[in-house]
Amino acid sequence: MTHKGLIDIGQERDRRGITEPTRRSMISATVLAVPAFVAVTSTPAFAASASVLTLQVSPVSGAPVGGNVSVTGKYEGAVRGQRLTLSSSDPNVTLARTSFSLTTAGTFSTTAAIKRVKTSTTATITAASNGVTTSAPFSYVFTPVASISVALSRSFSGDTQQYYINVSGKLSAANGDGVPYRTVSITSSEGGTWRTDLGGNTPDSSSTGNYTSQMYLNSGGARTITFTVTYEGVSESGSIAIAGS
């Protein structure tokens, strides 16, 4: 095409109002043609809570020597099979269980037995799991026995066809409270057979300080039998008259 022809075409386009696209307009059109998108960051529906280990001992104070305390606790956020250990700071306190495999509930429990020592002090139980530890203190108390009571009565056993004497009473502190978990010694002025399932002639006092045992009598006529109950230098005696056995 001649130069004149190009000029004629350009003039015709100008007459009709047709314009050539510029380089800028072509670039703009290309950019606008690209599909738009939005970046979305995924956020968890919930956040894991911090691990919390709690521990309780009951009673917290005044547990009697020879008795037990309850140990319970919970590890918040535990996973199934997570290990937890318990330990005692005091050799006179023995835990029935020291190792646990937790469930997702995270709870655990056991008992701590206090030896029959002649001292009062504070012990500490410590729980540890997955790098988290916590402790709970409790105190135990030794109370001296100030007095012993003795009560006697005669009964007849249909099973053994024998008479027997019930020996019972209470160990008391100076303030009158019962003294629990002590072993008394009982002697009698005549021989007989003691019930071993009740502790024989060395029964323990209960959680309230009461003790009881029974002695089957040998055959004999009318007589009086004396029983003496002793605990570490404190003693008390009682007598019972029987018509025969």
C-alpha positions as CSV (number, residue, x, y, z in Angstrom):
1,M,0.0,0.0,0.0
2,T,1.3,3.5,-0.9
3,H,2.0,6.2,1.5
4,K,-1.0,8.1,0.0
5,G,-3.2,5.1,0.6
6,L,-2.3,5.0,4.3
7,I,-3.0,8.7,4.7
8,D,-6.5,8.2,3.1
9,I,-7.3,5.4,5.5
10,G,-6.3,7.4,8.5
11,Q,-8.3,10.4,7.3
12,E,-11.4,8.1,6.9
13,R,-11.0,6.8,10.5
14,D,-10.7,10.3,11.8
15,R,-13.9,11.2,10.0
16,R,-15.8,8.3,11.5
17,G,-14.5,8.9,15.1
18,I,-12.6,5.6,15.3
19,T,-9.4,5.8,17.5
20,E,-6.5,3.4,17.8
21,P,-6.1,1.8,21.3
22,T,-3.0,3.2,23.1
23,R,-0.4,0.9,24.8
24,R,-1.6,2.2,28.2
25,S,-5.2,1.3,27.5
26,M,-4.2,-2.2,26.3
27,I,-2.2,-2.9,29.5
28,S,-5.1,-1.7,31.7
29,A,-7.5,-3.9,29.9
30,T,-5.2,-6.9,30.4
31,V,-5.0,-6.3,34.1
32,L,-8.7,-6.0,34.6
33,A,-9.2,-9.3,32.8
34,V,-7.3,-11.3,35.5
35,P,-9.9,-13.0,37.9
36,A,-9.9,-11.5,41.4
37,F,-9.3,-13.7,44.5
38,V,-9.4,-13.3,48.3
39,A,-6.8,-15.0,50.6
40,V,-8.5,-16.8,53.5
41,T,-6.6,-17.8,56.7
42,S,-8.0,-20.8,58.4
43,T,-8.5,-20.3,62.2
44,P,-9.2,-23.2,64.5
45,A,-12.7,-23.3,65.9
46,F,-11.3,-23.6,69.4
47,A,-7.9,-23.1,71.2
48,A,-6.5,-25.7,73.5
49,S,-6.7,-24.7,77.1
50,A,-3.6,-24.5,79.3
51,S,-2.8,-27.6,81.3
52,V,-3.9,-27.2,85.0
53,L,-3.1,-29.8,87.7
54,T,-5.0,-29.7,90.9
55,L,-4.5,-31.8,94.0
56,Q,-6.6,-32.2,97.2
57,V,-5.9,-34.0,100.5
58,S,-8.7,-34.6,103.1
59,P,-8.5,-34.0,105.9
60,V,-6.1,-31.1,105.5
61,S,-5.2,-31.0,109.1
62,G,-5.4,-33.1,112.3
63,A,-5.3,-36.5,110.7
64,P,-4.7,-39.0,113.5
65,V,-1.5,-41.2,113.4
66,G,-2.5,-44.7,112.2
67,G,-5.2,-43.3,110.0
68,N,-5.7,-42.6,106.3
69,V,-6.2,-39.5,104.3
70,S,-7.9,-39.2,100.9
71,V,-5.9,-37.9,98.0
72,T,-7.7,-36.8,94.8
73,G,-6.8,-34.6,91.9
74,K,-7.4,-33.7,88.2
75,Y,-5.2,-32.9,85.3
76,E,-7.1,-30.5,83.0
77,G,-6.2,-31.2,79.3
78,A,-5.0,-34.7,79.9
79,V,-4.8,-37.1,76.9
80,R,-5.6,-40.8,77.2
81,G,-2.6,-42.8,78.5
82,Q,-0.8,-39.8,80.0
83,R,1.3,-40.8,83.0
84,L,1.0,-39.2,86.4
85,T,3.0,-39.9,89.5
86,L,2.4,-39.2,93.2
87,S,5.0,-39.0,95.9
88,S,5.1,-38.3,99.7
89,S,7.7,-36.1,101.4
90,D,7.3,-38.1,104.6
91,P,8.5,-41.7,105.1
92,N,5.8,-42.2,107.7
93,V,3.1,-41.6,105.0
94,T,2.6,-44.4,102.5
95,L,0.6,-43.9,99.3
96,A,-1.6,-46.9,98.3
97,R,-0.9,-46.0,94.6
98,T,1.9,-43.8,93.1
99,S,1.5,-44.2,89.4
100,F,-1.6,-43.5,87.1
101,S,-2.5,-43.8,83.5
102,L,-4.9,-41.0,82.9
103,T,-8.0,-40.8,80.7
104,T,-9.2,-37.7,79.0
105,A,-11.2,-37.0,82.2
106,G,-7.8,-36.5,83.9
107,T,-9.0,-37.5,87.4
108,F,-7.1,-39.7,89.9
109,S,-7.4,-40.8,93.5
110,T,-5.8,-42.9,96.2
111,T,-5.3,-43.0,100.0
112,A,-2.3,-42.2,102.1
113,A,-1.7,-44.3,105.3
114,I,0.0,-42.7,108.3
115,K,2.1,-44.9,110.4
116,R,1.5,-45.2,114.1
117,V,4.3,-42.9,115.1
118,K,4.5,-40.8,118.2
119,T,4.9,-37.4,116.5
120,S,2.9,-34.6,115.0
121,T,4.1,-33.0,111.8
122,T,3.1,-31.8,108.3
123,A,3.6,-34.0,105.3
124,T,3.3,-33.0,101.6
125,I,1.9,-35.0,98.7
126,T,3.2,-34.0,95.2
127,A,1.6,-34.9,91.8
128,A,3.6,-34.6,88.6
129,S,2.6,-35.2,84.9
130,N,3.8,-34.0,81.6
131,G,6.2,-31.4,83.1
132,V,3.5,-30.0,85.4
133,T,3.7,-30.4,89.2
134,T,1.7,-29.4,92.2
135,S,1.7,-30.2,95.9
136,A,-0.8,-30.3,98.8
137,P,0.2,-30.3,102.5
138,F,-1.6,-31.9,105.4
139,S,-0.8,-32.4,109.0
140,Y,-1.1,-35.5,111.2
141,V,-1.3,-35.6,115.0
142,F,-0.2,-37.9,117.7
143,T,-2.5,-37.7,120.7
144,P,-1.5,-39.3,124.1
145,V,-4.0,-41.6,125.8
146,A,-5.0,-40.2,129.1
147,S,-7.5,-42.8,130.3
148,I,-9.2,-46.1,129.4
149,S,-12.6,-47.3,130.2
150,V,-13.6,-51.0,130.6
151,A,-17.1,-52.5,130.3
152,L,-17.8,-56.3,130.8
153,S,-20.8,-58.5,130.1
154,R,-21.5,-62.2,129.7
155,S,-23.2,-63.8,126.7
156,F,-23.8,-67.3,125.4
157,S,-22.9,-68.5,122.0
158,G,-25.4,-70.9,120.4
159,D,-22.8,-71.8,117.7
160,T,-20.1,-73.0,120.2
161,Q,-22.4,-73.7,123.2
162,Q,-20.0,-71.6,125.3
163,Y,-20.3,-68.6,127.5
164,Y,-18.1,-65.7,126.7
165,I,-17.2,-62.3,128.1
166,N,-17.5,-59.1,126.1
167,V,-14.7,-56.7,126.9
168,S,-15.2,-53.2,125.5
169,G,-14.3,-49.6,126.3
170,K,-12.7,-46.5,125.0
171,L,-9.3,-44.8,124.9
172,S,-9.6,-41.1,125.7
173,A,-7.4,-38.1,125.4
174,A,-7.1,-35.5,128.2
175,N,-10.0,-33.5,126.6
176,G,-12.2,-36.5,126.5
177,D,-12.0,-37.2,122.8
178,G,-11.5,-40.7,121.6
179,V,-8.0,-41.8,120.6
180,P,-8.2,-43.9,117.4
181,Y,-5.9,-46.6,115.9
182,R,-4.1,-47.7,119.1
183,T,-3.5,-51.4,120.1
184,V,-4.5,-52.2,123.6
185,S,-3.5,-55.3,125.6
186,I,-6.1,-57.2,127.6
187,T,-5.3,-59.7,130.4
188,S,-7.7,-61.8,132.5
189,S,-7.4,-63.5,135.9
190,E,-8.2,-66.8,134.3
191,G,-7.5,-68.5,130.9
192,G,-9.9,-68.6,128.0
193,T,-10.0,-68.5,124.2
194,W,-10.0,-65.1,122.6
195,R,-11.8,-64.3,119.3
196,T,-9.0,-63.7,116.8
197,D,-11.4,-62.1,114.3
198,L,-11.8,-59.3,116.8
199,G,-8.1,-58.9,117.4
200,G,-7.8,-61.4,120.3
201,N,-6.5,-59.9,123.5
202,T,-4.8,-57.1,121.5
203,P,-7.6,-55.3,119.6
204,D,-7.2,-51.9,118.0
205,S,-9.3,-48.9,118.9
206,S,-11.6,-47.7,116.1
207,S,-11.8,-44.3,114.4
208,T,-13.7,-43.1,117.5
209,G,-11.4,-44.6,120.1
210,N,-13.6,-47.6,121.0
211,Y,-12.3,-51.1,121.3
212,T,-14.0,-54.5,121.8
213,S,-13.1,-58.2,122.0
214,Q,-14.5,-61.4,123.4
215,M,-13.1,-64.3,125.4
216,Y,-14.8,-67.7,125.6
217,L,-14.8,-69.1,129.1
218,N,-13.6,-72.4,130.3
219,S,-16.0,-74.6,132.1
220,G,-16.3,-73.8,135.8
221,G,-18.5,-72.8,138.7
222,A,-19.4,-69.5,140.2
223,R,-16.5,-67.1,140.3
224,T,-15.3,-63.5,139.6
225,I,-13.1,-62.8,136.6
226,T,-11.0,-59.6,136.4
227,F,-9.9,-58.0,133.1
228,T,-7.2,-55.4,132.8
229,V,-6.8,-53.2,129.7
230,T,-3.4,-51.4,129.1
231,Y,-2.0,-49.0,126.6
232,E,1.6,-47.7,127.2
233,G,1.5,-47.2,130.9
234,V,-2.2,-46.3,131.1
235,S,-4.4,-49.1,132.4
236,E,-7.9,-49.8,133.8
237,S,-9.4,-53.0,135.3
238,G,-12.9,-54.3,135.6
239,S,-14.4,-57.4,137.2
240,I,-17.5,-59.5,136.5
241,A,-19.1,-62.2,138.7
242,I,-20.6,-65.2,136.9
243,A,-22.7,-68.0,138.3
244,G,-20.9,-70.6,136.2
245,S,-19.8,-71.5,132.7
